Amino acid sequence: MKIKEVKVNKELCIGCGLCTSICPDVFKLASDGKSEVAEGVDFSNHADHIDQATASCPVAAISFKEE
């Protein structure tokens, strides 16, 4: 799987931090306490963890697009 884009819906995100614990190289908690995608990350190196974080998000706030 090749991922070209990852998004976090800030309106849905509850800031539980599960995604940051599963994939800390891609997700981080912002100053508002909600998750965001780190800048400059090569998603292809983290595809399995991004998929796992997306599936594990309790409010389905994470989405990604494949190439």
RODREN-994521 format. One record per residue (C-alpha): residue number from 1; residue in one letter; z, x, y. Coordinates in steps of 0.2 Angstrom, whole numbers. Layout:
<sites>
 pos code    up  east north
 NUM    a     Z     X     Y
...
</sites>
This chain:
<sites>
 pos code    up  east north
   1    m     0     0     0
   2    k    -5     6    17
   3    i     5    -1    32
   4    k    -3    -1    49
   5    e    10   -11    59
   6    v    28   -17    57
   7    k    36   -29    69
   8    v    54   -36    71
   9    n    56   -54    78
  10    k    70   -51    90
  11    e    73   -70    92
  12    l    76   -71    73
  13    c    85   -55    71
  14    i   104   -56    69
  15    g   108   -38    70
  16    c   115   -37    52
  17    g   108   -19    50
  18    l   102   -21    32
  19    c    85   -15    37
  20    t    92     1    45
  21    s   102     5    29
  22    i    87     2    18
  23    c    74    12    29
  24    p    83    21    43
  25    d    67    31    47
  26    v    58    16    52
  27    f    72     3    59
  28    k    85     6    71
  29    l    98    -5    81
  30    a    93    -6    99
  31    s   105    -8   113
  32    d   105   -27   112
  33    g   112   -25    94
  34    k    96   -31    86
  35    s    84   -21    75
  36    e    68   -13    82
  37    v    55    -2    75
  38    a    57    17    79
  39    e    42    24    89
  40    g    30    37    81
  41    v    34    33    63
  42    d    20    36    50
  43    f    23    20    40
  44    s    13    26    25
  45    n    27    38    21
  46    h    39    23    20
  47    a    29     8    13
  48    d    40     5    -2
  49    h    56     5     9
  50    i    48    -6    23
  51    d    43   -19     9
  52    q    61   -19     3
  53    a    68   -21    20
  54    t    56   -35    24
  55    a    61   -44     7
  56    s    79   -41    10
  57    c    81   -47    28
  58    p    92   -63    28
  59    v    83   -71    42
  60    a    65   -65    38
  61    a    63   -57    55
  62    i    53   -42    49
  63    s    34   -43    46
  64    f    21   -30    43
  65    k     2   -29    41
  66    e    -7   -18    29
  67    e   -23    -9    32
</sites>
